[in-house]
Amino acid sequence: MVPPAMIGKKEGLTTLMEDDAKQISNVCFMKYHCIIHQENLCALTLKMEDIMNAVIKTINFIRSRGLIHSYGYIVYFTAVRWLSHGKMLKGFYDLRNEIKCFMESKGKPVPEFENANWMADLAFLVDITAHLNDLNLCLQGENLLITDMFQIVTAFEVKLKLIHCQIKNSNFIHFQTLSEQSHINTEKYAALINSLAQDFQSRFQDFRKHQQHFSIFATPFSIDINMLPANLQMKCIELQSDIQLKEKILQASLMEFYKLYLPKEKCPSLHEHALFMTSLLGSAYICEQFFSRMKYTKNKIRTKISDEHP
């Protein structure tokens, strides 16, 4: 996994490294973007700036007046992660009546509160960011393999298709906030969901190209033998015929299965492939988390350790 700037068809760092590796030996690189970064970019497809601008302007006015205790649920917005969108929008929507009264008392009324279409857009944004936040949190779980993360994304894509069909038919079962509104433009919101789904489909193409590698690793007992590389076909046939091993993969995690029940000497080609798959990072989340923890090694809250006081 590398940053987008390093992936180029002709002059990207990984392309140059791949060209050099091929000259030395027949090495194939697996290039892909950070899954969480891609998910954040997909979220920007919604492009509902008129909602965000009005909400941010109002919240900044409230927070600048020092009403932190009265409106502590209202949080500042940060563009780094879409998680901040969800928390901010949810708090703003839940306190909309109180905020309306407060802004009017300060001579700063928010005209958008009187606009039924704008309120419906706000409600829609609250719901869709909640779904995006759930996805983001799932992708930040510990001990996630790249195959786990890709399955989470593909499941979300199926959810978007379901939501798109439901909204087109005025079914808001998964958009409870939106269902509270009286003026709902179903065509508009269905189109936004469809646009978001298409962006997910497009941005994760680099992962779909490697779906066969993911399947060999995650579902070796059900993959079509004819779709496998020649060096894995015979061993996979033996593996799929082993009833005991089929039970083991259901009882243990993939890491445990390949480590304990499918050792290298029994199936070297599959074991090597498993090592390769487990070495891949689906996102930069682990690295970012590590660097965040490192900043605490030298600060005033850390226990002071010296040669005299180990």
Secondary structure, 3 states (H helix, E strand, C coil): CCCHHHCCCCCCHHHHHHHHHHHHCCCCCCCCCCHHHHHHHHHHHHCCHHHHHHHHHHHHHHHHCCCCCCCCCCCCCCCCCCHHHHHHHHHHHHCHHHHHHHHHHCCCCCHHHHCHHHHHHHHHHHHHHHHHHHHHHHHCCCCCCHHHHHHHHHHHHHHHHHHHHHHHCCCCCCCHHHHCCCCCCHHHHHHHHHHHHHHHHHHCHHHHCCHHHHHHHHCCCCCCHHHCCHHHHHHHHHHHCCHHHHHHHHHCCHHHHHHHHCCCCCCHHHHHHHHHHHCCCCCCHHHHHHHHHHHHHCCCCCCCCCCCCC
